[in-house]
């Protein structure tokens, strides 16, 4: 079964410097029909104006992935980590027993767009930790590149949850496929462009939940970027 989450139906937060779309309930947006999918709790599509910033704020018991689509993030947190995150960089924080962090548009002239993704950990009270890795475009071009996994295999970031996270940059007409083991579920998020999922058309911002499927087949109809979550 494939259930679509159309981009136009997502929740919204708009501030002077932020335009954010929420695939699941978040902050003041609450929809009991869209609270999560398996351990996937948040997918926020954030557009941040030049100079915009999330000030220092706390998180607890959540695995937080930042994936930059355009521009650069200036990051700082209470573990002592700091630096910039650019397209191709995956940043993960395990908030665990508690962490403080801030994120800002590193540019005073260019817009920043990122996906902020929260995954519920398999247990509470983990020590807070920070990790970051770069995944070259060549590894993600017309291929599903693992960027996050419970076992951290193949250079992926380690997540404290039974999840595999893939990214792909697809040229028009290219199809990539992923097999799902029995009992597994998947979520596909179209970051940009347009694709078909088992013949169903999806555009930028659309998501799709897959349950009871044996495989995921994604075909690009224009230059596209997708994230795929393989979930317990």
Residue frames as qw, qx, qy, qz and C-alpha x, y, z in Angstrom:
[[0.000, 0.887, 0.461, 0.000, 0.00, 0.00, 0.00],
 [0.402, 0.129, 0.012, 0.906, 1.24, 3.48, -0.91],
 [0.123, -0.860, -0.469, 0.157, -0.24, 6.52, 0.87],
 [0.418, 0.509, 0.068, 0.749, 0.65, 9.96, -0.47],
 [0.307, -0.715, -0.308, 0.547, 1.40, 13.05, 1.60],
 [0.443, 0.715, 0.275, 0.466, 0.97, 15.90, -0.92],
 [0.420, 0.066, -0.184, 0.886, 3.21, 18.93, -0.48],
 [0.173, -0.451, -0.187, -0.856, 0.25, 21.32, -0.60],
 [0.681, -0.557, -0.374, -0.294, -1.39, 19.64, 2.40],
 [0.627, -0.038, -0.498, 0.598, 1.59, 19.98, 4.75],
 [0.342, -0.844, -0.314, 0.270, 1.54, 22.23, 7.78],
 [0.433, 0.648, 0.022, 0.626, 3.19, 25.62, 7.65],
 [0.446, -0.721, -0.197, 0.492, 5.16, 28.03, 9.82],
 [0.444, 0.650, 0.141, 0.601, 5.95, 31.48, 8.46],
 [0.418, -0.737, -0.134, 0.514, 8.10, 34.05, 10.22],
 [0.207, 0.921, -0.136, -0.302, 9.93, 37.04, 8.81],
 [0.034, 0.675, -0.707, -0.207, 13.01, 34.95, 8.08],
 [0.245, -0.112, 0.963, -0.012, 11.56, 31.42, 7.89],
 [0.734, 0.157, -0.191, -0.633, 9.19, 29.58, 5.56],
 [0.133, -0.257, 0.949, -0.122, 8.79, 26.03, 6.87],
 [0.759, 0.002, -0.331, -0.561, 6.57, 23.18, 5.65],
 [0.371, -0.334, 0.791, -0.354, 5.83, 20.25, 7.98],
 [0.493, 0.041, -0.790, -0.362, 5.10, 16.73, 6.74],
 [0.519, -0.388, -0.746, 0.155, 4.15, 15.75, 10.31],
 [0.368, -0.886, -0.248, -0.131, 2.72, 17.62, 13.28],
 [0.619, 0.065, -0.214, 0.753, 5.26, 20.10, 14.58],
 [0.112, 0.009, -0.219, 0.969, 5.27, 23.08, 16.93],
 [0.380, 0.253, 0.346, -0.820, 1.92, 24.88, 16.53],
 [0.608, 0.197, -0.505, -0.580, 0.84, 22.68, 13.61],
 [0.374, -0.114, 0.867, -0.309, -1.11, 19.71, 14.93],
 [0.710, 0.171, -0.363, -0.579, -2.83, 17.07, 12.83],
 [0.676, -0.297, 0.625, -0.254, -3.63, 13.77, 14.60],
 [0.911, 0.371, 0.161, -0.082, -3.68, 12.02, 11.22],
 [0.678, 0.589, -0.234, 0.372, -0.08, 13.03, 10.56],
 [0.567, -0.798, 0.201, -0.032, 1.92, 12.58, 13.74],
 [0.287, -0.577, 0.735, 0.210, 4.66, 10.29, 12.44],
 [0.884, 0.279, -0.282, -0.249, 5.39, 7.30, 10.23],
 [0.884, -0.050, -0.360, 0.295, 6.98, 4.50, 12.21],
 [0.597, -0.490, -0.180, 0.609, 10.04, 6.05, 13.95],
 [0.293, 0.294, 0.237, 0.878, 10.11, 8.99, 11.49],
 [0.159, -0.653, -0.576, 0.465, 8.74, 11.89, 13.53],
 [0.088, 0.852, 0.054, -0.513, 9.61, 15.14, 11.66],
 [0.554, 0.222, 0.415, 0.687, 10.38, 16.21, 8.11],
 [0.036, 0.876, 0.199, -0.437, 10.56, 19.99, 7.94],
 [0.583, 0.449, 0.308, 0.603, 11.35, 21.68, 4.63],
 [0.281, -0.809, -0.180, 0.483, 12.90, 24.98, 5.79],
 [0.478, 0.606, 0.146, 0.619, 13.71, 28.02, 3.67],
 [0.481, -0.691, -0.214, 0.495, 15.73, 30.50, 5.72],
 [0.308, 0.935, 0.057, 0.166, 16.36, 34.07, 4.59],
 [0.560, 0.438, -0.334, 0.618, 19.86, 35.57, 4.58],
 [0.007, -0.426, 0.464, -0.777, 20.91, 36.22, 8.16],
 [0.756, -0.373, -0.123, -0.523, 18.03, 34.16, 9.59],
 [0.259, 0.313, -0.850, 0.335, 18.72, 31.93, 12.56],
 [0.763, -0.490, -0.390, -0.159, 17.29, 29.50, 15.06],
 [0.136, -0.743, 0.483, -0.443, 18.76, 30.69, 18.36],
 [0.168, 0.236, -0.915, 0.282, 20.18, 28.31, 20.94],
 [0.738, -0.194, 0.038, -0.646, 17.41, 25.91, 22.00],
 [0.383, -0.331, 0.843, -0.185, 17.12, 22.47, 23.63],
 [0.778, 0.105, -0.455, -0.420, 16.28, 18.99, 22.35],
 [0.424, -0.365, 0.773, -0.300, 16.02, 15.66, 24.12],
 [0.567, 0.067, 0.817, -0.079, 15.70, 11.99, 23.10],
 [0.674, 0.683, 0.177, -0.219, 15.67, 12.49, 19.34],
 [0.619, -0.080, 0.481, 0.616, 17.99, 11.64, 16.43],
 [0.265, 0.868, 0.145, -0.393, 18.18, 14.86, 14.34],
 [0.629, 0.110, 0.481, 0.600, 19.43, 14.89, 10.76],
 [0.191, 0.816, 0.004, -0.546, 20.10, 18.11, 8.85],
 [0.625, 0.205, 0.575, 0.487, 20.37, 17.79, 5.06],
 [0.037, 0.653, -0.053, -0.755, 21.19, 20.98, 3.16],
 [0.630, 0.554, 0.521, 0.157, 19.72, 21.49, -0.31],
 [0.389, 0.734, 0.093, 0.549, 20.92, 25.06, -1.01],
 [0.157, -0.867, 0.204, -0.426, 23.26, 27.42, 0.83],
 [0.521, 0.193, -0.690, 0.463, 25.08, 26.72, 4.09],
 [0.634, -0.706, -0.270, -0.164, 24.18, 26.22, 7.76],
 [0.165, 0.544, -0.576, 0.588, 26.27, 27.68, 10.57],
 [0.795, -0.396, -0.437, -0.141, 25.97, 25.22, 13.47],
 [0.083, 0.462, -0.646, 0.603, 26.92, 25.36, 17.14],
 [0.765, -0.418, -0.393, -0.293, 25.92, 23.06, 20.01],
 [0.535, -0.736, 0.300, -0.284, 26.58, 22.26, 23.65],
 [0.966, -0.090, 0.101, 0.222, 28.85, 19.30, 22.80],
 [0.365, -0.652, 0.330, 0.577, 31.37, 21.87, 21.55],
 [0.529, 0.272, 0.634, 0.494, 30.74, 21.12, 17.87],
 [0.213, 0.801, 0.100, -0.550, 30.60, 24.03, 15.45],
 [0.311, -0.183, 0.665, 0.654, 31.07, 24.66, 11.75],
 [0.485, 0.382, -0.162, -0.770, 29.28, 24.94, 8.41],
 [0.548, 0.173, 0.818, 0.014, 27.15, 22.34, 6.65],
 [0.291, 0.461, -0.364, -0.755, 26.75, 22.52, 2.87],
 [0.868, 0.261, -0.075, -0.415, 25.01, 20.43, 0.18],
 [0.745, 0.323, -0.578, 0.082, 26.34, 16.88, 0.32],
 [0.097, 0.296, -0.733, 0.605, 27.05, 17.14, 4.05],
 [0.643, -0.488, -0.529, -0.261, 24.91, 15.13, 6.46],
 [0.006, -0.405, 0.567, -0.717, 24.83, 16.33, 10.04],
 [0.670, -0.405, -0.587, -0.206, 23.39, 14.22, 12.85],
 [0.148, -0.442, 0.552, -0.691, 22.83, 15.04, 16.48],
 [0.536, -0.361, -0.763, 0.034, 21.76, 12.51, 19.07],
 [0.261, -0.678, 0.081, -0.682, 19.96, 14.79, 21.50],
 [0.564, -0.053, -0.762, 0.314, 19.81, 11.99, 24.07],
 [0.404, -0.537, -0.593, 0.443, 19.65, 13.20, 27.67],
 [0.009, 0.936, 0.241, -0.256, 19.72, 16.82, 26.46],
 [0.559, 0.053, 0.270, 0.782, 21.50, 19.08, 24.00],
 [0.124, 0.845, 0.165, -0.493, 21.45, 22.77, 23.12],
 [0.529, 0.070, 0.500, 0.682, 22.12, 23.95, 19.58],
 [0.262, 0.742, 0.090, -0.611, 21.69, 26.84, 17.18],
 [0.565, 0.256, 0.608, 0.496, 21.43, 26.88, 13.39],
 [0.124, 0.780, 0.055, -0.611, 21.74, 29.94, 11.17],
 [0.699, 0.683, 0.136, 0.166, 21.97, 30.86, 7.52],
 [0.684, -0.347, 0.126, 0.630, 25.72, 31.29, 7.12],
 [0.359, 0.293, 0.367, 0.807, 25.21, 33.84, 4.34],
 [0.043, 0.525, 0.313, -0.790, 24.09, 37.46, 4.50],
 [0.298, 0.414, -0.326, -0.796, 23.03, 37.40, 0.84],
 [0.409, 0.088, -0.811, -0.410, 21.93, 33.86, -0.16],
 [0.781, -0.255, 0.040, -0.568, 18.88, 31.84, 0.83],
 [0.070, -0.288, 0.941, -0.160, 19.33, 28.60, 2.78],
 [0.822, -0.059, -0.168, -0.541, 17.10, 25.57, 2.18],
 [0.065, 0.316, -0.924, 0.208, 17.37, 22.43, 4.27],
 [0.754, -0.302, -0.475, -0.339, 15.46, 19.39, 5.40],
 [0.189, -0.425, 0.699, -0.543, 15.37, 18.87, 9.15],
 [0.758, -0.081, -0.582, -0.284, 14.51, 15.28, 10.00],
 [0.391, -0.455, 0.623, -0.502, 13.78, 13.80, 13.41],
 [0.721, -0.001, -0.673, -0.167, 13.82, 10.09, 14.15],
 [0.696, -0.601, 0.178, -0.351, 12.79, 8.67, 17.50],
 [0.142, 0.529, -0.826, 0.134, 15.69, 6.75, 19.10],
 [0.697, -0.123, -0.691, -0.145, 15.38, 3.14, 20.23],
 [0.598, -0.483, -0.531, 0.357, 15.97, 4.16, 23.85],
 [0.122, -0.954, -0.083, -0.262, 15.91, 7.27, 26.01],
 [0.553, -0.809, 0.178, 0.095, 18.72, 8.98, 27.88],
 [0.855, 0.255, 0.051, 0.449, 21.57, 8.35, 25.44],
 [0.424, -0.528, 0.057, 0.734, 24.68, 10.52, 25.80],
 [0.401, 0.867, 0.071, -0.287, 24.41, 13.56, 23.48],
 [0.601, -0.218, 0.517, 0.569, 26.65, 13.30, 20.42],
 [0.395, 0.793, -0.074, -0.458, 27.39, 15.04, 17.14],
 [0.608, -0.096, 0.642, 0.457, 28.58, 13.63, 13.82],
 [0.432, 0.767, -0.057, -0.470, 28.96, 14.91, 10.27],
 [0.606, -0.076, 0.668, 0.425, 30.01, 13.34, 6.97],
 [0.326, 0.576, -0.270, -0.700, 30.30, 14.42, 3.35],
 [0.683, 0.242, 0.686, 0.067, 28.78, 12.34, 0.54],
 [0.094, -0.339, 0.459, 0.816, 30.16, 13.42, -2.85],
 [0.612, 0.416, 0.011, -0.672, 27.71, 14.08, -5.65],
 [0.422, 0.377, -0.760, -0.320, 29.29, 11.33, -7.75],
 [0.003, 0.011, -0.968, 0.249, 28.23, 8.73, -5.15],
 [0.330, 0.413, 0.614, -0.587, 24.63, 9.97, -5.18],
 [0.375, 0.427, -0.347, -0.747, 24.21, 10.59, -8.91],
 [0.742, 0.149, -0.447, -0.477, 21.67, 8.09, -10.26],
 [0.578, -0.004, -0.788, 0.210, 22.19, 5.82, -7.26],
 [0.617, -0.721, -0.149, -0.278, 20.74, 5.45, -3.77],
 [0.425, 0.417, -0.575, 0.561, 23.63, 6.32, -1.44],
 [0.638, -0.568, -0.501, 0.140, 23.31, 5.23, 2.18],
 [0.137, 0.647, -0.229, 0.714, 23.83, 8.30, 4.41],
 [0.391, -0.438, 0.508, -0.630, 22.48, 7.04, 7.75],
 [0.770, -0.045, -0.611, -0.178, 22.13, 3.59, 9.34],
 [0.767, -0.615, 0.035, -0.179, 21.91, 1.84, 12.67],
 [0.901, -0.216, 0.128, 0.354, 25.27, 0.14, 12.10],
 [0.068, -0.879, 0.254, 0.397, 26.99, 3.09, 10.39],
 [0.757, 0.035, 0.540, 0.366, 28.08, 0.83, 7.54],
 [0.548, 0.514, 0.394, 0.529, 29.63, 2.06, 4.29],
 [0.297, 0.104, -0.065, 0.947, 30.57, 5.39, 5.85],
 [0.291, -0.664, -0.456, -0.517, 27.00, 6.30, 6.79],
 [0.185, -0.460, 0.427, -0.756, 26.23, 8.25, 9.94],
 [0.273, -0.143, -0.927, 0.214, 25.24, 6.08, 12.89],
 [0.480, -0.383, -0.091, -0.784, 21.64, 6.32, 14.10],
 [0.134, -0.074, 0.871, -0.466, 20.30, 4.87, 17.35],
 [0.687, 0.295, 0.321, -0.581, 17.29, 3.35, 15.57],
 [0.565, 0.090, 0.775, 0.268, 16.59, 0.56, 13.09],
 [0.442, 0.835, 0.175, -0.276, 16.57, 2.78, 10.00],
 [0.576, -0.014, 0.428, 0.696, 18.47, 3.12, 6.73],
 [0.214, 0.860, 0.160, -0.434, 18.44, 6.55, 5.04],
 [0.616, 0.153, 0.493, 0.595, 19.37, 7.02, 1.38],
 [0.181, 0.769, 0.000, -0.613, 19.84, 10.03, -0.87],
 [0.602, 0.222, 0.600, 0.477, 19.85, 10.12, -4.68],
 [0.173, 0.622, -0.151, -0.749, 20.30, 12.75, -7.37],
 [0.612, 0.292, 0.726, 0.114, 18.46, 11.53, -10.45],
 [0.041, 0.255, -0.468, -0.845, 18.69, 12.49, -14.10],
 [0.680, 0.263, 0.066, -0.681, 15.51, 12.43, -16.20],
 [0.808, 0.279, -0.420, -0.304, 14.55, 8.91, -17.27],
 [0.292, 0.337, -0.841, 0.308, 16.71, 7.17, -14.66],
 [0.798, -0.427, -0.212, -0.369, 15.13, 4.58, -12.35],
 [0.118, 0.400, -0.805, 0.423, 16.58, 3.46, -9.02],
 [0.780, -0.315, -0.415, -0.347, 15.16, 0.58, -7.00],
 [0.090, -0.424, 0.731, -0.527, 15.37, -0.62, -3.41],
 [0.593, -0.215, -0.760, -0.159, 14.15, -3.95, -2.02],
 [0.450, -0.499, 0.326, -0.665, 12.23, -4.04, 1.24],
 [0.187, 0.091, -0.959, 0.193, 12.64, -7.01, 3.56],
 [0.441, -0.515, -0.692, -0.249, 9.47, -8.60, 4.99],
 [0.461, -0.692, -0.467, 0.301, 7.97, -6.42, 7.70],
 [0.356, -0.228, 0.026, 0.906, 9.86, -3.30, 6.61],
 [0.214, 0.873, 0.418, -0.134, 8.28, 0.01, 5.68],
 [0.493, 0.083, 0.209, 0.840, 9.50, 2.96, 3.62],
 [0.098, 0.885, 0.271, -0.366, 8.98, 6.70, 3.28],
 [0.550, 0.293, 0.319, 0.714, 9.98, 8.55, 0.12],
 [0.053, -0.848, -0.195, 0.491, 10.49, 12.33, 0.27],
 [0.582, 0.563, 0.275, 0.519, 10.92, 14.28, -2.95],
 [0.387, -0.550, -0.106, 0.732, 13.27, 17.16, -2.16],
 [0.220, 0.629, -0.181, -0.723, 13.13, 18.67, -5.65],
 [0.154, 0.205, -0.798, -0.546, 12.11, 17.78, -9.16],
 [0.791, 0.053, 0.124, -0.596, 9.48, 15.17, -9.99],
 [0.007, -0.260, 0.962, 0.076, 9.47, 11.38, -10.01],
 [0.789, -0.144, -0.307, -0.513, 7.14, 8.44, -10.34],
 [0.271, -0.320, 0.837, -0.352, 6.88, 5.89, -7.55],
 [0.313, 0.193, 0.930, 0.001, 5.54, 2.61, -8.92],
 [0.137, 0.463, 0.666, 0.569, 3.85, 4.70, -11.61],
 [0.195, -0.866, -0.444, 0.123, 2.45, 7.33, -9.19],
 [0.381, 0.631, -0.019, 0.676, 3.55, 10.89, -9.94],
 [0.511, -0.725, -0.264, 0.378, 5.19, 12.89, -7.12],
 [0.339, 0.787, -0.025, 0.514, 6.59, 16.42, -7.21],
 [0.319, 0.332, -0.481, 0.746, 8.87, 18.50, -4.99],
 [0.317, -0.294, 0.413, -0.802, 7.71, 18.40, -1.37],
 [0.852, -0.118, -0.229, -0.455, 5.52, 15.32, -1.81],
 [0.203, -0.395, 0.866, -0.230, 6.01, 12.32, 0.43],
 [0.799, -0.001, -0.422, -0.428, 4.78, 8.75, 0.28],
 [0.493, -0.396, 0.703, -0.325, 4.44, 6.04, 2.93],
 [0.655, 0.225, -0.653, -0.307, 4.88, 2.43, 1.81],
 [0.531, -0.280, 0.688, -0.408, 3.55, -0.50, 3.82],
 [0.806, 0.160, 0.546, -0.161, 3.36, -4.11, 2.71],
 [0.620, 0.738, -0.223, -0.148, 5.46, -3.45, -0.40],
 [0.929, -0.139, 0.171, 0.299, 8.42, -5.58, -1.44],
 [0.581, 0.064, 0.218, 0.781, 10.33, -2.93, -3.38],
 [0.070, 0.847, 0.145, -0.507, 10.57, 0.78, -4.12],
 [0.576, 0.277, 0.457, 0.618, 11.04, 1.85, -7.75],
 [0.022, -0.829, -0.138, 0.542, 11.71, 5.57, -8.31],
 [0.570, 0.370, 0.438, 0.589, 11.90, 7.03, -11.82],
 [0.124, -0.533, -0.059, 0.835, 12.86, 10.67, -12.40],
 [0.450, 0.709, 0.513, 0.176, 10.83, 12.64, -14.93],
 [0.232, 0.905, -0.116, 0.336, 13.08, 15.71, -14.53],
 [0.422, 0.367, -0.596, 0.576, 16.31, 16.42, -12.60],
 [0.681, -0.593, -0.203, -0.379, 15.38, 15.36, -9.06],
 [0.160, 0.371, -0.763, 0.504, 16.61, 14.71, -5.55],
 [0.767, -0.398, -0.324, -0.386, 14.99, 12.22, -3.18],
 [0.134, -0.419, 0.786, -0.434, 15.46, 10.82, 0.30],
 [0.775, -0.133, -0.529, -0.319, 14.35, 7.27, 1.06],
 [0.345, -0.457, 0.643, -0.510, 13.83, 5.91, 4.57],
 [0.675, -0.037, -0.724, -0.140, 13.78, 2.12, 5.13],
 [0.345, -0.449, 0.424, -0.707, 12.08, 1.68, 8.52],
 [0.078, -0.043, -0.973, 0.211, 11.26, -1.10, 10.95]]
